[in-house]
Amino acid sequence: MTSVSIIGAGGMARAIAAVATNAGADLQVVSRDPTEARTVTTELGVGTPGALGDPLTGEIVVLALPFAAATAVAAQQRDALAGRVVVDITNPVDFATFDALVVPAGSSATAAIQAAAPDARVVKAFSTTFAAALQRGTLAGAPLAVLVAGDDDGARQSVVDLVNAAGLRGVHAGGLKRARELEALGFLQMTLAASGATTWDGGFALVAP
């Protein structure tokens, strides 16, 4: 059975915790405020809550945090993350202007997190899904697509398998360098929702021809 540790207790953490639970994974949720972690596991009725810094039990560790916080935690927990599959969900948006990404052109938040925890097996996933759509699991009658990118084939496959087991559609999106495009796609969705062109509970469903 797969085991998943989620660091964070916000909306995306709750949605991904539901995905992990639906996939039958053992769940751990940790947060700087363990009360918030306990709220997540209580809402789901399963899982072990804890505080940031507690031993991680998950083979897959999801950094359900904003970009700066995720990078800092990856650096602080680099030894604990070594050898584990680490999922970066961030979109490194400049929220002061809401008009750019804060990482250099040609790079990505995922690359920065990989540099902060060099022995982790870092992948990008869930950055193109809003929390509400992720919890619903479908879009226009089709399973919601979760695009997964990373250089470690086994790590990428483990996240695709988790997503598929939850009834969603995991899609291999290529190597770590594709994280830049996934972040841009997530950013585009955010700007469309902010402008009212779409909603905050939309997403992507891939339809085979």
C-alpha positions in Angstrom: 0.0 0.0 0.0 1.3 3.5 -0.9 1.9 5.9 1.9 1.6 9.7 1.5 2.8 12.5 3.8 1.4 16.0 3.0 3.1 19.0 4.4 0.6 21.8 4.7 -3.1 22.1 5.7 -4.6 24.6 3.2 -7.2 24.0 0.5 -4.8 22.1 -1.9 -3.6 20.0 1.0 -7.2 19.0 1.8 -7.9 18.2 -1.8 -4.7 16.1 -2.3 -5.4 14.4 1.1 -8.8 13.3 -0.3 -7.1 12.0 -3.5 -4.6 10.0 -1.4 -7.5 8.6 0.7 -9.6 7.7 -2.3 -6.5 5.9 -3.7 -6.3 3.8 -0.5 -3.0 5.3 0.6 -1.9 5.6 4.2 -2.1 9.3 5.0 0.0 11.6 7.2 -0.7 15.4 7.3 1.8 17.7 9.1 1.7 21.4 9.5 3.5 24.1 11.5 0.2 24.3 13.4 -0.7 20.6 14.3 -4.2 21.7 15.1 -4.7 22.5 11.4 -3.3 19.1 10.4 -5.7 17.5 12.8 -8.6 19.3 11.2 -7.7 17.9 7.8 -7.6 14.3 9.1 -10.7 14.8 11.2 -12.6 16.0 8.1 -11.6 13.0 6.1 -12.0 10.6 9.0 -8.6 9.0 8.3 -4.9 9.8 8.6 -2.4 10.7 11.2 -1.9 14.4 12.0 1.4 15.9 13.2 3.7 18.9 13.4 6.3 20.0 10.9 9.5 18.3 11.9 7.8 15.0 13.0 9.2 11.9 11.3 7.7 11.6 7.8 6.0 8.3 7.1 5.1 8.7 3.4 7.0 7.2 0.5 5.4 10.2 -1.4 5.8 13.6 0.3 3.6 16.4 -1.1 4.8 20.0 -0.4 1.3 21.6 -0.3 2.8 25.0 0.4 3.4 28.3 -1.4 6.6 28.4 -3.4 8.9 30.2 -0.9 7.7 28.1 1.9 8.0 24.9 -0.1 11.6 25.7 -1.0 12.5 26.6 2.6 11.0 23.4 3.9 12.7 21.3 1.2 16.0 22.8 2.4 15.3 22.3 6.1 14.1 18.7 5.6 16.6 17.7 2.9 17.9 14.8 4.9 14.4 13.5 5.7 13.4 13.9 2.0 16.4 12.0 0.6 15.3 9.1 -1.5 11.6 9.9 -1.2 9.3 11.0 -4.0 8.6 14.7 -3.4 5.7 16.4 -5.1 5.9 20.1 -5.9 2.5 21.6 -6.5 3.5 25.3 -6.6 2.9 28.0 -9.2 5.5 30.6 -8.4 3.4 33.6 -9.3 4.3 37.2 -8.5 1.3 38.0 -6.4 2.2 41.7 -6.2 1.6 42.2 -9.9 -0.2 39.0 -10.8 1.6 39.4 -14.1 4.7 37.1 -14.0 6.4 34.1 -12.6 9.1 34.8 -10.0 11.5 32.1 -11.2 14.1 32.9 -14.0 13.1 32.2 -17.6 14.0 28.6 -18.5 13.8 27.5 -14.8 11.0 26.5 -12.5 9.9 26.3 -8.9 10.4 22.5 -9.2 14.0 22.9 -10.2 14.6 25.2 -7.2 13.0 22.6 -4.9 15.2 19.9 -6.4 18.3 22.0 -5.8 17.2 22.6 -2.2 16.7 18.8 -1.6 19.2 17.3 -4.1 18.7 13.7 -2.9 14.9 13.8 -3.2 13.1 12.5 -6.3 11.2 15.6 -7.1 8.2 15.7 -9.5 5.7 18.4 -10.5 2.0 17.6 -10.1 -1.3 19.2 -9.2 -0.1 22.6 -10.3 -2.7 22.8 -13.1 -5.7 21.8 -10.9 -7.7 24.0 -8.6 -8.6 22.5 -5.3 -12.4 22.4 -5.9 -11.9 20.6 -9.2 -9.5 18.2 -7.6 -11.9 17.3 -4.9 -14.7 16.8 -7.4 -12.5 14.6 -9.6 -14.2 15.2 -12.9 -14.6 17.9 -15.5 -17.3 17.9 -18.2 -18.0 14.3 -17.4 -14.4 13.1 -17.8 -11.8 12.3 -15.1 -9.8 15.3 -14.2 -6.3 15.2 -15.7 -3.3 15.6 -13.4 -0.1 16.3 -15.4 3.1 14.9 -13.8 6.6 15.9 -14.8 10.0 14.8 -13.4 13.3 13.3 -14.4 12.9 10.1 -12.2 10.8 7.7 -14.2 9.8 5.7 -11.1 8.9 8.7 -9.1 6.8 10.1 -11.9 5.0 6.7 -12.3 4.3 6.4 -8.6 2.4 9.7 -8.7 0.6 8.8 -11.9 -0.4 5.5 -10.2 -1.7 7.3 -7.1 -3.8 9.6 -9.2 -5.2 6.8 -11.3 -6.0 4.8 -8.2 -8.1 7.7 -7.0 -10.2 7.6 -10.2 -8.5 10.6 -11.8 -6.3 10.5 -14.9 -2.6 10.8 -14.3 -0.7 11.9 -17.4 3.1 11.8 -17.9 4.1 15.2 -19.0 7.9 14.6 -19.5 11.0 15.5 -17.6 11.7 18.1 -15.0 12.2 20.8 -17.7 8.5 20.5 -18.5 7.7 21.9 -15.0 8.2 25.4 -16.4 5.3 24.9 -18.9 3.1 23.3 -16.3 3.7 26.4 -14.0 2.9 28.7 -16.9 -0.3 26.7 -17.6 -1.3 26.9 -14.0 -0.6 30.7 -14.0 -2.8 31.1 -17.1 -5.7 29.3 -15.5 -5.4 31.6 -12.5 -5.4 34.7 -14.6 -8.4 33.5 -16.6 -10.3 32.7 -13.4 -9.3 36.1 -11.9 -10.7 37.9 -15.0 -13.9 36.0 -14.9 -13.3 34.2 -18.2 -13.5 30.9 -16.3 -14.2 29.7 -12.8 -12.0 28.7 -9.8 -13.3 25.2 -9.9 -12.3 24.4 -13.5 -9.4 22.4 -14.8 -8.2 20.1 -17.6 -9.6 16.9 -18.9 -7.7 15.2 -21.8 -9.9 13.6 -24.4 -8.4 11.1 -26.8 -9.4 11.5 -30.4 
